[in-house]
Every structure is written in C-alpha cells, then in structure tokens.
C-alpha cells in the first residue's frame, strides 16, 4: 500500500503502535463496498498482520475511522441492480471475499475499535460489528442500523451472523433484522449496537485509542472465546426449540401473507446459521444474499427506496435556479382533522401557525389535536412538557382573518367545495403577505378551477396531504395551469421543511394518487358484484402486499364520498365532451348506499362496527352479492387490483399528469399503499416478471394484462401508447 497506489483504506500507525484505518474512497463522495474497497481492506489487514509479525508489542490496536461525512454507505446498489441470475457465482464470491478481510480483522490479536462519525447503515454497520468496541458521536442526525430488508436484501456482510451471536436469535430478528430499523446513537447504545458515545467528532479517534490502551486484552469476540453460549439459547436449546416452530407463522402474520423474499431469507439464514460454526453461518448468509441480489424483487425495491427516494429528496422534481425558501408564518384555514394535522406538522417544523376556523371554539379543538399527539409522545418518553409547551405556543387558534397578518404561507383545508374554498381565501387575502404562497389541500378538485377563486393564481398550488397528516410521509404537489415555477419551488421547500416527501404532478381530476387508488377500490367492489367471496378478496389484497384489505379500505374511505366523486367525474367527463364508461364497481357503491351501509363513519359498511371497532364482514353481504360457485384463482384477484392501478398510472403518464417514474413509484407506495415489494406502480410495469417464462419488463406486463382482459373485461387492455412504448424498448421518464 505505497502512497502512489490508489486505496480506499488509508493506513496510519502512531507512536503508541495504534493503527488507524481510515475509510476514504478517492473516487466517490461516500464509501461503498466496491472492488476498490475490497482490495484496499484486504491489503490493509495483510499489512497489519505483517507488521505485527512475531513482535507482540509492534501493534497495540486498530481504529476504524472514516474521512467521509457518512461513515460508510454500504453495498454498491447500482452494481446489484445490474446483476442477473447468471452472475450468481460472482456475487457469492464477492460477498465471501469482502467478509474474509473483515473476519481476519476480527481475529487480529489486538483490540479493534470502530469510530462512527456519521451514518453507519447496512454494510457500514457490518464493518463496525467486526470490531470489539463501537464508539459513535452523539448526534441525532447519525443513523445506525441494518436496513437491508427494506431494499429486498439481507445484511450479507456478516450482519445476520454477528447480530444473532451478539443478541440471540429472537432479539436479532425482531430488533434489528426483519424490520431494518434505523437508530439514533443514543438508541443504538441502549440496544447494544454501540458501546460508547462522545460529544463531538474530534473526540472519536482519541476516545477509541484510549479504550484500546485501557483494554489491551479485549481482542476476542464473545463467539470466538472458549465457553461461548448464544444469548437465549441456540435452536437446539429446549426453551428455544419449543418456540422456534412459531417463528414462520409469526412472520407470515407480520407480513399479512404477502411475499417478501428478504424477510423469509433473513429468518432462514439466522436460524440455519445459529446451528453451525461462525464461518459456515457466514457462508449460509452469503448464499441467501446472492439469491436475493440476482432476483427481481430486490431490484424493484432498490429502485424505489434508494434511487427514486434519493432523487426526490435531493430535489429532482423541483425547478432549478430558484433560491431555497423557508416559510416562517403559516395560516391554516379550517381546523378539522386535516387542518389540525397540518397545523401540528408546521408547528413541529418551527413555523408560527395561525389556525383559523369559523368559530374560535372549533380552532381551539383543532389545537387540542396537537396536544393529544404530544401527550401520547410524553407518555412514551419521546417528548417532554417543555417541548410540548414550546410547540403549542406556536399555534394560535382564531376566527379573525386579521390574525393572518404577516403570513408568508396559507394552507386551506376546508370541505371539498370550490365556493367555500374561494370564500376562505378571499377573507384572508387583505391580511396575508402580498407574495404569500397560497395552497389548497384537496384530493380531487382540479387546481386550475380552484385558482379562479383567488386573486393571485400564479401563486396558487395544490398540496394534497394524506390522513393522518402527522403519520403519513407523502405530500402530493399539484400545479395548476397558471402556477409559476417560483410557487412550485416554494411548495417543494415547504413539504421538505415539514419533513415530508414531495411528489409533483400536473392538474387533473383526482390528480395522480386519488385517481389511481379509485381504480383499485372499484376493482375490489367489481369482484364482489361478480360473486367472488368477500374473504377471498380481502385475503388476496393483503397477500398482494397492500397495507389494508380493499373492502375494509372502502369502508374507511366512505361510500358516500365515493358516490359523490363518481358523480362529479361523470359530469366532468361529459361536460368535456369525453366518452364515459362507468366502472362496474360503482354499482356496488349505490347498492350498499341503498342498504344504508355507507362505511365505518356511520357504523355500517362491508363490515359490522361496534363502538367504532371493526368486527367481521356483514352477514347480509352474501344476500346482496351472492357468492358464485366457481371462484377465480387468488393470483387473478391480486393481479386485478395491481393491474388496475398500474394501467391507470400508465394513462397518467400518457396524459402528462405525471412525468416522473420516481414520483409515480414513491407516490403510489407512500400515498396510497401500492405494495412496497413491487417498487411502485411504474416499477411494477417495467420490472414485471412472468413467473413461468422468466421474462421481465413491459412486454411481460402487457402479456399478463391481455390475459386479464380476456377473462375480466376490456378495462385491462393497455392503450396503444403503452404498447408503442413497450415495442420501442422505451420506459417511463425517470
């Protein structure tokens, strides 16, 4: 490792004989487990052993540090998405080679300490787990964890093997592996992932060296020491052996029957690996990782949850060349559930909030929503009375429009009535700043139409929040015909200021998310009308990976609202001179309303409700929609809902409603619960895999769509535009 040879691991030995290995890839802004890292770490460890030689005092210990803002970013995800099943031997060999150097470092006869200066996620934490001691800077922005499961992968750099031996099978699976939880430094220390915290980054390496000097004999990991026993017992231990058969059932329950290959592989690798020695367990881990890497599921999830999310968070959908903007005082018009939630997230982000309603009592009730959230956080040890008082102090409930004086942001959240929305904007217009950003929280009403009711249509934009606002991570930004780029940039900045993920779409009835979810819900109801057993519909929805079963979701959305939307859509289409074909699911809505079963809000829908709690499916449903003797395959039930949303997403691209695959993917997953393992509605099409032929891509998707159309109706026919896109080998714009 001479100075003229490029390296990603710098080697420095101080006067005390302590070696610092500094991770610093010269070709990237972040360290990843690429070929340069592999060869550099291998060479660094070889040099350690050579310099140690037979002189036990030559090297006293090793510190692993990082010169990057992020400690280590993990595996090379771009490389993983390019692999095929033919690359399995190379993927396995690379995983084993990377781990071999870490294992050799772990067995070095002197203490090894990881100095964690920034995020250590996935492969970054796996490097740290090979150390005897881990010290992190106490900065809440630093995240530590093994999030591979959320990308369709498993921690294949030793993460499964080491956490199982550190914490035991049950804790490793539940606390770290299956959920892919990310911890701040204090929580990581509480969990045992980190041993020590320091106040600043400057203290990290000195603290690591001090620990080495104070613990010269601490070079053996517990699992490499004589007499080691796995915490909680190994799979052959009587106590654990009795409980072990329940693990797959518990995982199935947790996943609601959906097919998540990564979680299944993690469970298998953990339990199989716990039965054997460390090195064999590590190989088992590599085999399961290889299978996940070369198959399509991980590629779909990596695209959405890494590349798409990263692009959106870095501003890919924001107009460029416009200065960043920060809102300071926001007027929230309407203190119902949505308005109250919006007020809370704005106050939490540090904004001064004026929460206005027609009566101050209503506004006070809206403020109490924030108080309830904070009281719950305090009861769980996640907040304090001081923080609660500070946040509530930023929310001013009022009925007086003059209190909005000085607002640079207005967010309207009243009922879906254009006249009412125009009225509340007109009331506050004389008082808010002349360049205030004007936003309407609407889920279906066209923004261009609503903009006619305000005096500054160029500053007017849609912000579609999802309920409950404090929990849902997405905001859909809708540009009207006259919305200018400054307003769009400001809206994008506001969404990020309140720590939500923004997607940008163009104006259309229902925009993107509401329009697309309507087709999934209608398809579920159409199947009910055809005689498909309601429990089969519900089970298939969950098996497809949706967070809620479709008839249950319909009850939550409210059938009265669906009827209004269907009526408005029909009127809008006919007024525009377009053909209108009513979806067969709408007939079910009308039939349920005739039976006086509009949904959960009224205590009666597809399900029975008692004191607001959902019971079982309404017994009268069988009389209203008799179950057919011949039932379709569950695969068809699943695909009808998935394809209904995907085909409508394609139409949104065709019409220019949505112009970004990243927005379509993240919007569909975070906003309307499209199954995460698909990678989102756009990725579902471009990454669709025919399980029988192995064909992957839009052509395979169209073949299946044609099959569904032949069986269940022309609404599953792809448009000529989508067929032309597939024929040209094209894809949706990124």
Order of alpha helices (4+ residues) and beta strands (2+ residues): beta-beta-alpha-beta-alpha-alpha-beta-beta-alpha-beta-beta-alpha-beta-alpha-beta-alpha-alpha-alpha-alpha-alpha-alpha-alpha-beta-alpha-beta-alpha-alpha-beta-beta-alpha-beta-alpha-beta-beta-alpha-beta-alpha-alpha-alpha-alpha-alpha-beta-beta-alpha-alpha-alpha-alpha-alpha-alpha
